[in-house]
Amino acid sequence: MSKIVLGLPKGSLQDATFTMMKKAGFTVTVGSRSYIPRVDDPEIDARLIRAQEISRYVEHGMLDVGITGHDWILENGSDVVEVAELIYAKQGLRPVRWVVAVPNDSPIRTIQDLEGKRIATEGVGLTKRFLKQHNVNAEVEFSWGATEVKAPELVDAIVEITETGSSLRANNLRIVETVMESTTRLIANRAAWANDGKRAKIEQLSMLLKGALMAETKVLIKMNVQKDRLDSVTAILPALHAPTVNGLSTEGWYSIESVVEESVVREIIPQLKTAGAEGIIEIALNKVVP
């Protein structure tokens, strides 16, 4: 048995990650003061670590695999294997953005207006690279937190991570420019990836996590239909490949099921009913593995 040490992100991504792990088939539990979560899989040891640090510990082999943002991989300059892109964040299934933000009444309107100014951020490396790309010289200082409240009294601008922009608006800040978009990644240590046993376990974890994410926006829809309405009903149904059609014990009747995007269900159920479908059922999914 090849056991892997998995780094799970503590902080804003923690709850969303634990939920995704649960849907993937792994129950994670942790005490309020513990940094060593328990995973109900004897092949996984877990550690709860700040997302900002995970890529460094993966690179240096303290962790075999970890879940962290692409932004922190770049910020740390970590040499790791990016096994999978997992598009989810604290509040939804979307990338997050690093943005330059200033007070609403600030005269700063463009990146060039930051010349000679002071900027606070937790992503110092990301910010310095961005400014260099735009030939702007500014003082960039590391922020230990509560970055939104530092402008304008302590700094002229901030570079902060945002998902919806609500925290920035609440602090009377406006966005000047997007520095980068970032998504969550499953990453592996290169030595662990070269180990056949560990790689197999990491690939299993990757497949199940991606399956759980794919299921987030999909549902299974099932219905019964008479033979003479079969073609009309199946023509309406989207599917991963094609709807599944099985005969029922009642002569001339069929059961149809298909995995569809949840967003289209409200549109197609009335169409299916009109086309002759009966006993239509919508079922939530935990995983969809293509």
Backbone as a ProteinNet text record, in pm:
[ID]
protein_1_A
[PRIMARY]
MSKIVLGLPKGSLQDATFTMMKKAGFTVTVGSRSYIPRVDDPEIDARLIRAQEISRYVEHGMLDVGITGHDWILENGSDVVEVAELIYAKQGLRPVRWVVAVPNDSPIRTIQDLEGKRIATEGVGLTKRFLKQHNVNAEVEFSWGATEVKAPELVDAIVEITETGSSLRANNLRIVETVMESTTRLIANRAAWANDGKRAKIEQLSMLLKGALMAETKVLIKMNVQKDRLDSVTAILPALHAPTVNGLSTEGWYSIESVVEESVVREIIPQLKTAGAEGIIEIALNKVVP
[TERTIARY]
83.9	0	87.5	66.8	142.1	61.2	107.5	37.8	89.5	-1.1	38.5	5.3	84.4	59.6	0.2	-121.3	-199.2	-210.9	-176.9	-192.9	-325.8	-410.3	-540.6	-534.2	-597.6	-583.4	-663.9	-596.8	-662.6	-701.8	-819.5	-860.2	-979.9	-977.9	-1095.7	-1138.1	-1043.2	-1076.7	-1113.4	-1098.6	-1110.5	-1248.1	-1353.4	-1487.2	-1524.2	-1493.8	-1525.8	-1447.1	-1322.4	-1239.8	-1290.2	-1326.4	-1380.3	-1509.4	-1593.8	-1717.8	-1688	-1591	-1555.4	-1494.2	-1412.8	-1356.1	-1466.3	-1567.8	-1680.6	-1753.7	-1779.3	-1847.6	-1761.1	-1630.4	-1539.4	-1530.3	-1582.9	-1584.4	-1494.7	-1435.2	-1342.5	-1398	-1427.1	-1474.5	-1355.8	-1347.8	-1237.7	-1293.2	-1233.4	-1273	-1150.3	-1171.9	-1059.7	-1112.2	-1036.3	-1071.7	-1044.5	-1105.2	-1092.1	-948.9	-867.8	-730	-626.6	-671.3	-580.2	-539.2	-417.3	-367.2	-351	-398.1	-387.1	-528.1	-589.7	-723.3	-719	-833.3	-847	-925.9	-871.9	-939.4	-973.6	-1097.5	-1139.1	-1086.1	-957.3	-887.1	-750.4	-718.9	-591.3	-469.5	-492.5	-381	-354.3	-427	-408.1	-385.7	-273.3	-249.3	-264.4	-333.1	-359.1	-298.9	-267.1	-221.1	-299.4	-338.1	-412.2	-314.3	-290.5	-184.7	-237.9	-189.4	-228.9	-200.7	-296.9	-281.8	-155.7	-117.6	0.7	128.5	129.7	251.6	256	142	133	228.2	238.6	323.5	469.9	515.9	654.9	678	581.9	598.1	585.5	504.5	496.2	627.4	679	804.1	917.7	925.5	1037.8	1012.3	895.9	872.9	812.9	782.5	713.3	570.2	515	384.5	403.3	331.5	335.1	245.3	135.6	33.8	-37.8	-94	-162.4	-265.4	-354.8	-456.2	-432.8	-407.4	-377.1	-409.4	-397	-424.9	-305.4	-334.7	-227.6	-148.9	-216.1	-148.6	-35.5	-58.2	45.7	159.6	131.7	239.7	332.6	272.8	352	423	352.7	411.8	535.1	527.5	639.1	742.2	710.3	801.3	825.8	722	738.8	747.8	843.1	861.7	783.7	659.6	571.6	501	438.5	355.1	212.7	157.1	17.3	-68.6	-128.5	-200.8	-337.2	-409.1	-543.9	-580.8	-661	-722	-860.4	-886.5	-1013.3	-1079.6	-1174.6	-1229.9	-1339.7	-1296.6	-1389.4	-1318.7	-1396.9	-1341.8	-1429.7	-1411.2	-1483.4	-1634.2	-1676.4	-1819	-1879.7	-1802.4	-1862.9	-1764.1	-1815.7	-1734.9	-1680.8	-1583.2	-1528.2	-1384.8	-1308.1	-1174.6	-1184.8	-1075.3	-1063.6	-970.6	-973	-888.3	-802.1	-678.6	-595.5	-613.2	-650.7	-679.6	-606.1	-577.4	-531	-654.1	-662.6	-778.5	-733	-812.5	-782.1	-911	-902.7	-1024.7	-1106.4	-1237.1	-1325.4	-1287.9	-1239.1	-1207.4	-1060.5	-986.6	-844.9	-828.1	-725.1	-697.2	-635.9	-597.3	-535.7	-641.8	-616.8	-711.7	-651.5	-520.6	-453.3	-333.8	-277.5	-157.7	-43.3	-31.9	76.8	68.7	-51.9	-68.7	-9.5	31.2	92.4	240.8	296.9	438.5	471.7	570.2	615.7	524.1	418	321.2	357	285.6	305.3	185.8	216	112.4	128.5	19.2	20.5	-45.2	14	-40	21.2	-51.1	5.5	81.6	50.6	117.4	225.8	333	439	503.7	536.6	601.3	511.3	383.7	287.8	277.7	271.8	255.3	378.5	495.9	619.1	634.7	600.4	609.5	511	392.2	289.7	334.3	388	434.9	550.5	639.1	753.5	706	601.7	546.9	494.7	450.9	394.8	493.7	620.9	726.7	690.2	633.7	594.7	681.9	737.4	816.6	733.2	710.6	633	687.4	659.6	701.7	594	634.6	540.8	576.8	482.6	508.7	415.3	465.8	386.7	280.8	161	50.8	19.6	10.1	-17.2	-167.1	-248.8	-393.7	-465.1	-599	-682.9	-633.8	-594.5	-534.5	-631	-760.2	-858.7	-865.2	-834.5	-851.2	-727.6	-623.4	-497.4	-493.6	-581.2	-586.9	-705	-687.2	-570.3	-475	-503.3	-423.4	-280.4	-262.1	-129.2	-61.7	-141.1	-86.1	-175.8	-123.1	-199.7	-292.6	-252.9	-331.7	-303.5	-388.2	-365.6	-377.9	-316.1	-339.9	-394.6	-518.4	-589.2	-662	-686.9	-761.3	-910.6	-989.9	-1133.8	-1207	-1323	-1407.3	-1528.1	-1593.1	-1711.9	-1693.6	-1591.2	-1570.2	-1647.3	-1726.9	-1812.9	-1731.7	-1622.5	-1541.1	-1475.5	-1433.4	-1373.4	-1476.9	-1595.8	-1700.8	-1739.4	-1742	-1777.9	-1676.6	-1554	-1449.2	-1424.3	-1523.9	-1517.6	-1396.5	-1369	-1258.1	-1312.3	-1240.7	-1275.9	-1156.6	-1185.1	-1081.7	-1026	-893.5	-825.3	-789	-738.3	-691.5	-685.9	-700.3	-682.6	-538.1	-475.6	-336.9	-332.3	-419.2	-426.3	-551.8	-593.8	-697.2	-629	-689.1	-630.1	-738.1	-703.3	-792.4	-721	-799.3	-744.3	-678.2	-567	-493.7	-463	-464.4	-410.1	-267.9	-170.4	-29.5	40.8	149.8	223.6	372.3	438.8	584.3	639.8	748.2	798.4	845.6	904.8	948.6	829	725	603.9	536.7	536.5	475.9	550.8	680.5	762.4	749.2	689.6	667.2	535.2	540.7	421.9	304.3	331.8	224.4	160.3	244.1	191.1	119.8	176.8	113.3	-25.4	-39.3	-170.3	-273	-230.1	-322.5	-356.5	-256.8	-279.7	-373.3	-354.8	-442.5	-585.3	-598.2	-732.2	-799.4	-725.8	-778.9	-818.3	-733.3	-760.9	-888.8	-902.9	-1020.1	-1148.2	-1146.8	-1266.8	-1300.8	-1199.5	-1224.9	-1281.5	-1225.1	-1277	-1419	-1445.4	-1580.1	-1679.4	-1636.5	-1724	-1753	-1651.8	-1672.1	-1763.7	-1745.8	-1830.8	-1976.6	-1998.6	-2135.7	-2202.2	-2123.6	-2180	-2283.2	-2266	-2356.2	-2450.1	-2451.9	-2531.5	-2628.6	-2734.7	-2831.7	-2865.7	-2920.5	-2972.5	-3122.9	-3172.6	-3316.2	-3368.4	-3476.5	-3534.1	-3682.5	-3734.4	-3876.4	-3919.9	-4048.4	-4106.6	-4176	-4178.9	-4241.1	-4289.9	-4401	-4450.8	-4366.1	-4368.9	-4282.9	-4304.7	-4430.1	-4456.1	-4412.1	-4376.1	-4326	-4174.8	-4112.2	-3971.3	-3880.2	-3894.6	-3806.1	-3825.4	-3948.8	-3976.5	-3912.1	-3916.6	-3859.9	-3707.7	-3646.9	-3499.8	-3438.4	-3512.8	-3461.4	-3444.5	-3520.1	-3511.8	-3396.9	-3361	-3267.6	-3121.8	-3050.3	-2904.4	-2848.4	-2724.2	-2663.2	-2512.7	-2440.7	-2295.9	-2258.7	-2327.7	-2309	-2445.1	-2531	-2667.2	-2753	-2882.4	-2968.7	-2970.9	-2986.7	-3001.5	-3149.6	-3179.3	-3318	-3329.7	-3422.7	-3445.6	-3595.1	-3626.8	-3765.5	-3818.8	-3945.2	-4011.2	-4086.8	-4131.9	-4207.1	-4342.6	-4392.1	-4518.1	-4490.1	-4555.1	-4533.2	-4554.3	-4456.3	-4468.3	-4423.7	-4367.6	-4320.1	-4167.9	-4104.4	-3959.3	-3922.6	-3809	-3750.1	-3631.4	-3625.1	-3514.9	-3445.9	-3313.9	-3239.6	-3122.3	-3086.4	-2978.6	-2918.9	-2787.8	-2720.3	-2720.3	-2776.3	-2789.2	-2743	-2714.1	-2681.1	-2803.4	-2784.7	-2896.7	-2963.4	-2885.1	-2937.8	-3042	-3043.8	-3139.9	-3265.1	-3265.9	-3376.8	-3509.5	-3510.1	-3635.5	-3692.1	-3604.1	-3650.3	-3702.1	-3633.4	-3667.7	-3777.1	-3798.3	-3903.9	-4040.9	-4081.7	-4210.3	-4213.6	-4099.5	-4092.9	-4107.7	-4041.1	-4049.6	-4192	-4256.5	-4394.8	-4485.7	-4468.9	-4550	-4523.8	-4396.6	-4360.1	-4407.8	-4457.3	-4511.6	-4442.8	-4342.8	-4274.3	-4364.7	-4355.6	-4433	-4341.6	-4384.3	-4306.8	-4165.7	-4151.8	-4019.3	-3959.9	-3835.2	-3765.7	-3630.3	-3596.1	-3464.4	-3386.6	-3262.5	-3182.1	-3047	-3009	-2877.3	-2768.7	-2647.9	-2536	-2418.8	-2340.6	-2217.5	-2096.1	-2092.1	-1976.9	-2024.3	-1955.1	-1971.5	-1831.4	-1799.5	-1666.4	-1682.7	-1638.5	-1657	-1584.5
-119.3	0	124.4	216	340.5	452.8	497.5	605.2	739.3	836.7	971.3	1069.1	1176.1	1283.8	1400.2	1437.1	1535.4	1665.8	1776.6	1907.3	1968.8	1995.8	2058.7	2204.8	2296.2	2438.6	2483.9	2545.3	2605	2747.9	2789.8	2926.7	2931.4	3024.2	3051.4	2932.3	2849.5	2734.1	2609.6	2614.3	2493.3	2427.7	2502.5	2442.9	2388.8	2467.1	2422.9	2297	2289	2172.3	2048.8	2065	1952.1	1900.9	1993.4	1953.3	1877.5	1926.5	1860.7	1723	1713	1582.6	1484.4	1533.6	1448.4	1395.9	1482.4	1439.3	1345.1	1359.2	1269.3	1133.3	1123.5	995.8	988.4	1103.1	1105.6	1197.3	1142.6	1223.3	1274.5	1406.9	1470.3	1531.9	1499.7	1558.8	1617.1	1727.9	1793.3	1867.3	1864.1	1938.3	2086.3	2168.6	2313.6	2361.8	2288	2329.9	2237.9	2150	2051.1	2088.8	2055	2073.4	1938.8	1832.3	1699.5	1642.3	1665.6	1612	1461.2	1400	1256.4	1234.3	1151.3	1112.9	965	929.3	789.6	703	713.8	633.1	601.4	473.5	438.4	472	507.8	541.4	691.5	770.4	915.7	967.3	1033.4	1114.6	1259.7	1339.2	1477.5	1576	1693.4	1805.3	1929.4	2010.9	2132.6	2249.5	2312.6	2413.3	2531.3	2649.3	2766.4	2743.6	2780	2760.5	2827.5	2940	3014.2	2931.4	2831	2755.4	2617.4	2569.4	2429.2	2396.4	2481.4	2447.1	2432.4	2510.2	2497	2362.7	2321.8	2194.3	2075.6	2091.3	1986.6	1978.8	2093.2	2096.2	2029.1	2056.1	2005.2	1867.3	1806.9	1668.3	1644.7	1750.5	1730.3	1682	1721.5	1673.4	1605.5	1496.7	1431.6	1503.4	1555.9	1615	1723.6	1820.8	1928.7	1996.1	2067.5	2146.4	2292.4	2373.9	2515.1	2592.7	2724.1	2806.7	2816.5	2831.3	2851.8	2978.4	3077.8	3201.9	3178	3090.3	3067.1	2982.6	2897.5	2824.5	2924.2	3022.2	3124.1	3215.6	3255.5	3344.2	3281.2	3151.4	3080.2	3030.6	3035.8	2983.1	2834.5	2760.5	2618.9	2528.6	2436.9	2337.3	2211.8	2202.1	2091	2042.2	1924.7	1871.8	1920.9	1990.2	2032.3	1920	1843.1	1722	1755.1	1850.1	1880.7	2023.4	2084.2	2213.2	2186.6	2242.2	2221.3	2357.9	2388	2523.4	2537.3	2573.9	2608.9	2706.4	2783.2	2879.7	2881.4	2981.2	2987.4	2994.1	3072	3097.7	3040.8	2974.6	2922.4	2854.2	2808.8	2735.9	2832.7	2911.1	3012.1	3043.3	3103.4	3148.7	3266.5	3292.5	3414.4	3509.6	3636.3	3735.5	3809.4	3836.7	3933.2	4066	4169.4	4297.6	4410.8	4514.6	4640.6	4721	4764.5	4840.7	4966.3	5070.7	5199.1	5255.1	5351	5414.6	5477.2	5482.3	5534.9	5675.6	5757.8	5895.9	5916.6	5808.6	5819.4	5872.1	5952.8	6000.1	5891.7	5777.7	5668.5	5603.1	5606.3	5550.3	5439.6	5439.7	5339.8	5282.6	5178.9	5118	5218.3	5298.8	5395.8	5498.7	5521.4	5617.2	5565.2	5439.8	5383.2	5414.6	5480.8	5516.3	5593.7	5539.3	5604	5587.7	5512.5	5496.2	5375.8	5364.1	5252	5157.8	5026.3	4924	4816.2	4777.2	4667.6	4544.8	4429.1	4304.9	4184.3	4074.2	3947.8	3878.7	3916.4	3858.2	3950.9	3964	4059.2	4023.7	3897.2	3855.6	3875.7	3839.3	3857.7	4005.5	4089.7	4233.1	4292.6	4256.9	4311.6	4269.5	4144.7	4099.8	4176.5	4199.4	4272.2	4415.7	4481.8	4618.4	4624.8	4527.1	4523.7	4509.5	4426.9	4410.1	4542.1	4632.2	4760.1	4875.3	4841.1	4941.9	5048.2	5002.3	5090.8	5062	5165.4	5152.6	5200.5	5109.4	5142.9	5062.7	5110.3	5039.7	4936.6	4809.7	4702	4644.2	4647.2	4594.7	4477.6	4384.2	4267.5	4305.4	4256.1	4280.5	4152.3	4162.9	4047.6	4019.2	4095.3	4076.4	4209.1	4203.7	4323.5	4425.6	4377.9	4464.8	4573.1	4540.2	4635.2	4765.6	4761	4880.9	4971.1	4932.9	5008.4	5128.2	5126.8	5242.1	5330.7	5462.2	5538.7	5583.5	5551.7	5607.5	5555.3	5426.4	5366.3	5344.8	5320.3	5294.9	5362.5	5374.5	5437.1	5339	5211.2	5109.2	4973.9	4878.6	4741.2	4647.7	4533.3	4423.2	4309.4	4272	4178.7	4074.2	3960.2	3853.2	3874.6	3852.1	3870.3	3767.6	3729.5	3636.1	3708.7	3790	3861.5	4013.3	4062.2	4206	4269.6	4191.6	4248.6	4309	4243.9	4297	4429.4	4439.6	4564.4	4677	4647	4749.2	4791.3	4694.7	4725.8	4819.2	4816.2	4903	5025.1	5056.3	5175.3	5176.2	5060.1	5047.1	5014	5057.9	5022.4	4956.3	4872.6	4796.6	4879.4	4886.9	4956.5	4859.8	4743.6	4646.7	4508.3	4405.4	4267.3	4225	4177.9	4131.1	3991	3901.2	3765.3	3696.7	3593.8	3502.9	3376.4	3312.8	3192.2	3089.6	2963.2	2854	2759.4	2678.6	2580.3	2467.1	2416.8	2308.8	2195.2	2074	1958.2	1942.2	1951.2	1946.3	1830.6	1784.9	1672.1	1700.9	1643	1644.5	1556.9	1599.8	1526.8	1385.9	1368.1	1234.5	1143.8	1198	1119.3	1081.7	1174.5	1149.2	1040	1029	926.6	789.9	786.4	660.5	600.3	480.2	421.4	409.4	364.1	345.7	477.1	577.1	707.1	776.1	761.8	824.8	766.5	635.7	572.8	628.5	650.4	704.9	850.7	927.3	1067.4	1077.7	991.6	993.9	953.1	859.7	822.7	942.2	1011.8	1129.8	1236.3	1256.7	1355.1	1321.5	1197.1	1154.9	1176.4	1141.6	1153.3	1299.5	1382.5	1524.6	1591	1558.4	1615.2	1566.4	1440.5	1386.8	1457.5	1488.5	1560.3	1701.1	1766.8	1901.4	1901.4	1803.3	1795.4	1774.6	1700.8	1673.5	1796	1897	2014.2	2085.8	2081	2155.6	2064.1	1935	1839.9	1762.9	1711.4	1626.8	1509.3	1405.1	1292	1310.9	1302.3	1316.4	1184.8	1134.7	1005.9	1024.9	938.7	948.9	820.7	803.7	694	751.1	671.6	718.6	599.1	619.9	516.5	511.1	394.2	370.5	473.5	511	602.8	746.9	775.5	909.1	909	793.8	777.2	873.7	879	964.8	1112.7	1153	1293.2	1333.8	1244.4	1275	1275	1173.4	1165.8	1279.8	1332.8	1444.7	1570.4	1580.7	1698.9	1687.1	1565.5	1543.7	1562.9	1655.5	1656.4	1541.9	1503.6	1393.2	1400	1330.7	1322.3	1256.3	1150.5	1082.2	1068.4	986	969.2	922.4	953.8	907.9	755.7	703.6	559.4	524.7	425.1	383.1	234.3	199.6	59.7	29.2	-92.8	-134	-164.9	-131.6	-161.5	-293.6	-344.1	-471	-455.7	-333.4	-306.9	-291.9	-369.1	-369.4	-229.1	-186.4	-58.8	61.2	39.1	149.3	139.3	256.2	261	359.3	329.8	420.9	490.5	622.1	700.9	775.8	778.6	860.2	926.8	1044.5	1121.3	1217.7	1239.3	1339	1470.5	1574.6	1703.1	1816.2	1931.3	2050.4	2094.7	2120	2159.5	2287.3	2372.8	2501.3	2488.4	2373.6	2358.7	2283	2226.4	2140	2215.1	2336.6	2412.5	2442.1	2440.7	2465.3	2337.8	2225.2	2104.9	2020	2031	1948	1977.8	2103.3	2126.8	2072.8	2082.7	2030	1877.9	1812.6	1666.6	1623	1694.2	1661.2	1674.6	1782	1802.8	1694.9	1648.4	1547.3	1407.5	1390.6	1260.9	1191.1	1254.1	1192.1	1194.1	1088.8	1079.4	1039	1069.3	1031.5	1086.8	1214.8	1276.7	1299.8	1254.3	1266.9	1333.8	1428.5	1492.5	1448.8	1400.7	1345.5	1416.2	1463.5	1525.2	1419.6	1462.8	1370.9	1409.7	1310.1	1334.7	1338.7	1250.3	1242.5	1211.3	1271.5	1234.9	1212.7	1089.7	1055.3	1015.4	1100.4	1070	941
0	0	0	-97.5	-106.4	-43.4	72.1	141.8	92.6	75.1	35.2	146.9	153.7	248	168.9	205	130.2	208	144.1	204.6	164.7	264.6	240.8	285.3	210.4	240.5	361.4	454.8	571.2	535.6	576.4	547.6	455.4	358.7	276.9	191.8	151.5	67.2	146.6	278.9	359.9	348.2	374	373.5	235.9	131	-4.7	-40.8	5.8	-23.6	50.1	177	252.9	189	141.4	74.1	-54	-131.5	-256.1	-229.8	-125.8	-89.5	-52.3	20.3	59.3	-63.8	-160.4	-281.8	-364.4	-351.6	-422.1	-354.3	-230.6	-159.7	-39.2	0.7	113.7	222.6	337.8	449.2	529.4	544.6	616.5	744.6	856.9	984.6	1052.3	1124.3	1191.8	1313.6	1421.7	1541.4	1523.2	1607.1	1592.8	1612	1686.6	1713	1648.4	1561.1	1503.6	1361.2	1326.4	1191.2	1120.6	1186.1	1126.7	1109.9	994.9	971.8	957.6	975.4	953.5	824.7	737.5	613.5	623.4	586.6	601	487.1	463.7	363.5	420.7	444.5	507.1	421.7	294.8	206.8	200.9	280.7	280.1	421.5	443.5	562.5	520.3	599.4	559.9	658.6	606.7	687.7	645.5	742.8	716	723.4	607.9	595.7	515.2	542.8	465.2	316.2	232.4	87.7	35.5	99.2	56.3	67.6	156.1	184.7	120.5	75.9	33.6	-80.2	-181	-295.9	-255.8	-157.1	-111.5	-43.9	39.2	108.8	13.2	-90.6	-193.1	-270.1	-310.3	-386.6	-309.9	-180.9	-101	-42.3	-70.4	-33.6	102.9	178.5	305.3	281.2	168.6	123	-12.2	-33.6	-164.8	-263.8	-213.8	-300.2	-220.1	-290.5	-219.8	-307.7	-242.5	-311.8	-276.3	-377.6	-355.8	-481.8	-474.8	-590.8	-683.7	-813	-911.3	-878.2	-820.1	-784.1	-685.5	-587.2	-486.6	-541.7	-639.6	-707	-775.8	-845.4	-913.7	-814.3	-710.8	-609.9	-546.9	-518.5	-455.8	-556.3	-684.5	-786.3	-769.2	-729.7	-693.5	-816.7	-812.1	-917.6	-878.2	-924.4	-889.4	-1014.3	-1003.3	-1111.9	-1088.9	-1186.5	-1177.8	-1235.7	-1146.7	-1186.1	-1245.7	-1185.4	-1231.6	-1195.1	-1282.5	-1252.4	-1195.3	-1076.9	-1008	-991.5	-1077.6	-1079.6	-975.2	-855.5	-748.9	-656.1	-584.5	-489.9	-366	-281.1	-154.7	-176.2	-275.6	-292.6	-419.6	-502.6	-624.2	-715.8	-830.3	-927.1	-1031.2	-990.4	-1078.8	-1038	-1129	-1090.6	-993.4	-924.4	-846	-920	-880.6	-947.3	-846	-884.1	-813.6	-885.6	-810.5	-873.6	-803.4	-879.5	-822.1	-785.1	-659.5	-613.6	-540.6	-553.1	-489.2	-430.4	-339.7	-288.6	-402.4	-383	-487.9	-532	-439.5	-473.7	-510.3	-529	-563.4	-706.4	-730.9	-867.3	-956.3	-896.3	-973.3	-1061.8	-1193.8	-1289.4	-1375.4	-1390.2	-1474.3	-1399.6	-1453.4	-1393.1	-1391.5	-1497.3	-1504.1	-1391.1	-1340.8	-1230.3	-1098.8	-1096	-974.6	-964.4	-1065.2	-1063.4	-935	-858.4	-737	-617.4	-631.2	-523.2	-436.1	-321.6	-229.7	-240.7	-250.3	-269.8	-163.1	-100.7	-2.8	-64.4	-39.3	-93.7	-24.7	-28	18.7	-94.1	-217.8	-334.1	-386.7	-313.1	-348.1	-482.3	-500.4	-624.7	-745.5	-731.3	-840.5	-878.2	-775.5	-799.5	-865.6	-816.6	-874.8	-1020.3	-1052.3	-1191.7	-1280.3	-1227.6	-1303.3	-1331.4	-1229.5	-1247.8	-1346.8	-1340.3	-1432.4	-1576.6	-1597.3	-1731.8	-1788.4	-1699.4	-1742.6	-1724.5	-1695.2	-1679.6	-1575.2	-1464.3	-1355.5	-1233.4	-1174.8	-1052.4	-933.9	-840.6	-721.6	-604.4	-483.6	-362.6	-325.7	-318.1	-287.5	-151.5	-58.9	74.2	105.3	183.6	221	323	302.5	396	471.6	601.5	686.5	698.7	631.6	639.5	649.7	644.2	646.7	545.7	429.4	328.2	281.4	274.2	220.5	299.2	429.4	512.2	511	440.4	446.2	351.9	251.5	160.9	201.5	203.6	157.6	267.9	394.3	503.1	505.9	477.1	487.3	352.6	249.3	115.6	12.2	-108.6	-217.3	-286.4	-287.1	-357.6	-294.2	-324.3	-279.3	-399.8	-387.4	-481.6	-397.6	-425.5	-338.7	-422.3	-361.7	-427.1	-402.9	-507	-493.7	-578.6	-531.4	-607.2	-664.8	-581.9	-627.6	-625.7	-558.3	-545.7	-432.1	-358.7	-254	-139.6	-99.4	10.6	-28.8	-154.3	-200.8	-199.4	-249.7	-251.5	-110.1	-18.6	119.9	185.2	133.6	187.9	98.7	14.3	-71.5	-163.7	-218.8	-313.3	-452.4	-553.7	-691.1	-758.2	-854.1	-924.1	-1039.4	-1045	-1154.1	-1265.4	-1227	-1326.7	-1264.9	-1348.1	-1304.4	-1326.1	-1220.7	-1229.4	-1290.2	-1243.1	-1296.8	-1248.2	-1320.6	-1272.8	-1222.6	-1124	-1066.7	-1037.4	-1055.2	-1019.7	-923.9	-856.3	-763.7	-842.2	-791.9	-858.7	-760.7	-813	-742.2	-791.3	-700.2	-738.8	-667.6	-728.8	-672.1	-670.6	-572.5	-565.8	-679.5	-743.8	-860.3	-825.1	-709.7	-669.6	-642.7	-578.5	-553.2	-685	-780.4	-910.9	-987.7	-962.8	-1030	-963.5	-843.7	-772.1	-819.4	-876.8	-939.6	-842.6	-720.3	-623.5	-583	-552.2	-512.6	-629.4	-747.2	-863	-887.2	-872.3	-891.8	-793.9	-668.7	-568.7	-598.8	-641.9	-676.7	-796	-894.1	-1011.9	-976.2	-880.9	-833.9	-767.7	-681.9	-614.6	-716.4	-816.9	-921	-997	-1036.2	-1113	-1033.8	-905.3	-823.5	-793.8	-771.9	-748.5	-874.1	-989.5	-1113.9	-1140.2	-1105.1	-1119.8	-1029.8	-907.1	-814.3	-864.6	-919.9	-972.8	-1094.2	-1181.8	-1299.8	-1259.9	-1153	-1107.8	-1046.3	-1007.3	-942.3	-1028.4	-1159	-1247.7	-1325.8	-1292.1	-1368.9	-1279.5	-1342.4	-1273	-1363.7	-1301.9	-1378.3	-1392.4	-1514	-1536.7	-1594.5	-1534.7	-1573.1	-1604.5	-1693.2	-1730.7	-1801.2	-1814.8	-1891.6	-2014.5	-2121.4	-2245.2	-2328	-2396.9	-2486.1	-2613.3	-2678.2	-2794.3	-2903.7	-2929.4	-3040.6	-3010.9	-2886.7	-2850.3	-2824.4	-2840.7	-2803.9	-2879.2	-3009.6	-3089.3	-3055.6	-3032.7	-3000.6	-2868.6	-2771.1	-2639.8	-2644.1	-2702.5	-2705.8	-2787.3	-2882.5	-2962.4	-2878.3	-2771.4	-2683.4	-2585.1	-2546.2	-2436.2	-2476.5	-2410.6	-2422.2	-2338.7	-2362.3	-2286.5	-2300.7	-2210.5	-2223.8	-2354.9	-2389.3	-2517.8	-2586.5	-2529.5	-2579.5	-2463	-2463	-2354.8	-2346.1	-2224.9	-2204.4	-2214.8	-2297.2	-2319.7	-2287.9	-2198.3	-2159.9	-2164.6	-2209.7	-2212.3	-2073.8	-2050.9	-1924.6	-1935.3	-1820.2	-1821.4	-1890.1	-1894.1	-1964.7	-2113.6	-2194.5	-2339.5	-2397.8	-2481.4	-2550.6	-2470.4	-2350.7	-2267.7	-2246	-2234.6	-2217.5	-2105.1	-2042.3	-1943.4	-2009.3	-1992.5	-2049.1	-1935.7	-1939.8	-1843.6	-1912.7	-1862.3	-1923.9	-1821.6	-1829.9	-1747.9	-1825.4	-1764.3	-1832.8	-1741.5	-1800.9	-1723.1	-1643.3	-1515.2	-1430	-1480.3	-1543.4	-1589	-1699.3	-1770.7	-1880.7	-1839.4	-1719.7	-1678.4	-1678.8	-1628.6	-1622.1	-1760.9	-1861.9	-1997.6	-2063.9	-2038.4	-2115.4	-2051.8	-1919	-1858.2	-1919.2	-1935.7	-2002.8	-2145.1	-2215.8	-2352	-2352.8	-2256.5	-2246.9	-2215.8	-2126.6	-2090.7	-2212.2	-2287.4	-2407.9	-2512.2	-2518.3	-2617.4	-2579.1	-2454.2	-2415.5	-2300.8	-2239.6	-2125.3	-2002.4	-1920.9	-1797.6	-1682.2	-1559.4	-1440.5	-1443.5	-1476.8	-1489.4	-1350.4	-1332	-1203.8	-1227	-1139.8	-1142.5	-1018.5	-1038	-927.7	-922.8	-803.8	-785.1	-794.5	-834.5	-854.3	-764.5	-724.1	-650.2	-739.8	-838.9	-928.8	-1070.2	-1167.6	-1307.6	-1362.4	-1395.2	-1447.8	-1594.5	-1687.2	-1830.4	-1869.7
[MASK]
++++++++++++++++++++++++++++++++++++++++++++++++++++++++++++++++++++++++++++++++++++++++++++++++++++++++++++++++++++++++++++++++++++++++++++++++++++++++++++++++++++++++++++++++++++++++++++++++++++++++++++++++++++++++++++++++++++++++++++++++++++++++++++++++++++++++++++++++++++++++++++++++++

